[in-house]
Amino acid sequence: MNKLSAVILLGTLLGAGASVAGAQGFERGVAVVSEDVGSQIPVFSYRAGPESQLLFRGTAMVPAAEGDVEVEFQEGRARVQADVRKLPEPGSLGPYSLYVLWAVTMEGRATNLGFFELSGGRGRLNTSVPLAQFALIVTGEPHFAVTVPSKAVVLRNFGKDVKGRQDTVRTLVERADYASLPRQTVDPRKRVPLELVQARYAMAIANAVGASTFAPGAFAKADALSKQAESAQVSKKSAERRTVALLSRDAVQAAEDARREAMLARAAADQQAREEQQRKAMEDEASKRAAAGA
């Protein structure tokens, strides 16, 4: 198993209540930002009604990055408007294609709130989340459908004018490490659509966890969509080339579905193997005792 597959597989095992000792690359209960940044950020409990103002500040990874956030909590949901500035191209930081906004609970669980479409290092995202208490972070990610934040935390929130109580979140339940994910080359002239780059990343991640073996049907669907996107990309027909973005987005989601299905199947197989090993050990012990008493 390579490092990337160990990273992603362990995330599912932990979510299922199992554990794997020594799996490389995956981190659990880690600092909410990164090794070279403070190990805690503010988390706010928002009161219903008034609008709160937050600031985004860059981490050591991108110290110049900044932004502003407006949060308004009404009827069980928080409306979030986030503006970011001075962000570099995600690919310059690693195997990433975009920046994702996450809401992080006091328990360290992260929810993907959407991604920023950048222009000149600037972007805006209007979204919402059914939470009253959370912190906000921004990370570089390989594709839009990720469900676990990566180690590439570039922004974290701080209070400016908050209507509510402040606390601190210190750890993330889980965090993905894509250090071994091969970096896709993004054409600066945009001849290769960003969506296709994301599809390539998503397929590479699905392959890393053995989705073709553990989720063959779901993986076949993702693979077919990916191949259709790649074929459309090199087509001489403009009508077919215009389908690349849509096919790629569908491939990303299908590959993510295959990844998750494969991890669950793989976790179940590992659990069954452990139970079988324990059963055999008990039978061997019983046989030894029977032989000793004969």
MILOPA-624239 format. One record per residue (C-alpha): residue in one letter; x, y, z. Coordinates in steps of 0.2 Angstrom, whole numbers, plus 5000, padded with zeros to 4 digits. Each point is the difference from the previous one (the first is absolute). Last residue first. Example, Ala and Ser with C-alpha at 12.3 -4.5 7.8 and 13.67 -1.06 7.14 Angstrom:
s506849955036
a499449835003
// end
This chain:
a497348225135
g500150165009
a501450074990
a499249964984
a498450085005
r500950165006
k500950004983
s498449984990
a499250145010
e501550124996
d499949964982
e498150035000
m500350175008
a501350054988
k498949944986
r498650115006
q501250155003
q500649984982
e498349994993
e499550165010
r501550094993
a499649954982
q498250055002
q500550175006
d501250024986
a498749954987
a498850135008
a501350135000
r500349964981
a498250014996
l499850165009
m501550074992
a499549944983
e498350085002
r500850175005
r501250004985
a498649954988
d499050145005
e501550124999
a500349934982
a498250034995
q500050185007
v501650034990
a499449924985
d498450105000
r501050165001
s501149944986
l498549964988
l499350175004
a501750094996
v500449894985
t498350034991
r500650154990
r501349904992
e498749894992
a499150154992
s501750064994
k500349854990
k501949964998
s499949895016
v501550005011
q499050065016
a498549904995
s501049845001
e500750055018
a498350045006
q499349834993
k501449915008
s499650085017
l498249964998
a500449824997
d501249995014
a498850075012
k498649884995
a501349855001
f500550065017
a498249995006
g499849834994
p501749935005
a499950075018
f501349905009
t501149954986
s500050154988
a499850115016
g501849945005
v500350145012
a501350084989
n498949984985
a498650115007
i501450135004
a500650004982
m498350014994
a499650155010
y501650094995
r499749974981
a498250065003
q500750165008
v501150034985
l498549984989
e499050135009
l501550124999
p499849994981
v501549964990
r500450134988
k500050125014
r501550114994
p500949965016
d499849824997
v499849915016
t501249855003
q499349875011
r501049965016
p500249825005
l499249975016
s501449955013
a499850165011
y498149994999
d499849995019
a498250005006
r499450065017
e498949925013
v499250055017
l500750174999
t500850085015
r500150165010
v498350084999
t499850155011
d498550105008
q499250164996
r498250045004
g498850104989
k499850154989
v501750024993
d500850164994
k501849964995
g500349825004
f501349894993
n499949874986
r501349894992
l500850004983
v501349904990
v499749825007
a500949884989
k499949855011
s498549944991
p498250015006
v498949854999
t498449984989
v500850054984
a498750034985
f500850164993
h501749924995
p501849995005
e499950115015
g500850165007
t499250055016
v499050145008
i499450005018
l498550055009
a499549975018
f498349945006
q498550025012
a498250034993
l500049864987
p498949964985
v501350074987
s499850144987
t500950064984
n500650164991
l501849984994
r501150144994
g501750004992
r501650094997
g501749944995
g499950084983
s498449924997
l499549855011
e498449895000
f499949965018
f499449835006
g498549935010
l499549985018
n500949845003
t499649955018
a501449965013
r499949915017
g501250065013
e498849985015
m499850195002
t499349994982
v501050054984
a499250094985
w501149974985
l500350114985
v500949924985
y501450074989
l500349934983
s501149884989
y501149935013
p501549874998
g501250125009
l500250195004
s500250074983
g498549904994
p498950115011
e500450164990
p500550125013
l498750085012
k500250195002
r498150035004
v498549905008
d498250055002
a498849895010
q498150025001
v499349885012
r498249985005
a499849905016
r498549885001
g498849965014
e498750134997
q501250144998
f501950025003
e500950144990
v501949984996
e501050134990
v501849954996
d501550104995
g501749954992
e501849985001
a501549914991
a501750085003
p500649865011
v499749864988
m500749845008
a500450095016
t498150025002
g499050154992
r498750105010
f498150004997
l499050135009
l498349985007
q498450115001
s498449955008
e498250044995
p498750015013
g498549885001
a500349845008
r501549995011
y501649924993
s501149885010
f501850044994
v501549904998
p501750085002
i501649924994
q501249885008
s501749914997
g500950164994
v500949984984
d501549904994
e499349825002
s498350044992
v498350075003
v498749905011
a501449925010
v499849814998
g498849885007
r500349884986
e501350014987
f500249884985
g501749994991
q500549835006
a498949875008
g500949955016
a498649935009
v498349984991
s498450045010
a498249964999
g498550105005
a499350024982
g500750184998
l501749935005
l499949874987
t499450134987
g501550125004
l501249865000
l499649954982
i500450184994
v501750025008
a500549824997
s499550024982
l501150154998
k501549925009
n500049854988
m499349835005
// end
